[in-house]
Amino acid sequence: MKKIFLLLLPYLFCSLGCTAQKAIRMKSVEAQNFIKNNKELVIIDVRTPEEFEEGHLKGAINIDVKKSDFEEQIAKLDTSKTYLVYCRSGRRSAGAVRIMHNKNFKSLYEISDGFMGWANKGLPVEK
């Protein structure tokens, strides 16, 4: 019995580690309420600077996930703060959140329908 347990132990640890949540995903309307209720929240737009200039969430900072210095830029951030990350549709933000999680950011949230979902719902946008 002990041998079976020892054989299964690595699988148990892998399954626990593999299912650790990187970020809490939420739709744009839910994110709007989250922003209102979390004044210390840092909002990160991981789209290109050109996309950011066309419109972004109020107070968002732009750190392009596709740039070679993305990891260097996020290394300057306080990993203990709460971050809300978004891109155009949710694909790039998922990658950004994965990187941030691997860099030990503690509290990560992601807008699953991205800026497109936000804008399509008529939510406020800054230019």
RAFENFEN-V889758 format. One record per residue. RES is the residue in one letter. PSI is psi in whole degrees, -180 to 180 (999 if undefined). Layout:
RES:PSI
RES:PSI
//
This chain:
M:-42
K:-38
K:-41
I:-44
F:-44
L:-34
L:-35
L:-17
L:-47
P:-36
Y:-37
L:-48
F:-40
C:-44
S:-36
L:-45
G:-37
C:-23
T:3
A:131
Q:129
K:-42
A:156
I:122
R:140
M:152
K:165
S:-41
V:-42
E:-39
A:-37
Q:-45
N:-38
F:-43
I:-45
K:-35
N:0
N:85
K:-24
E:2
L:139
V:124
I:126
I:123
D:116
V:16
R:179
T:159
P:-34
E:-45
E:-42
F:-43
E:-30
E:-20
G:144
H:170
L:145
K:130
G:0
A:146
I:146
N:117
I:103
D:115
V:-22
K:-9
K:150
S:-20
D:17
F:-49
E:-36
E:-40
Q:-44
I:-22
A:-20
K:-11
L:156
D:114
T:-14
S:-10
K:170
T:131
Y:137
L:120
V:138
Y:161
C:-152
R:-50
S:-8
G:-13
R:-52
R:-36
S:-34
A:-42
G:-40
A:-44
V:-39
R:-45
I:-45
M:-41
H:-43
N:-20
K:15
N:30
F:134
K:-35
S:101
L:135
Y:152
E:138
I:108
S:-30
D:7
G:-167
F:-33
M:-45
G:-43
W:-52
A:-40
N:-24
K:-2
G:21
L:156
P:139
V:140
E:149
K:999
//
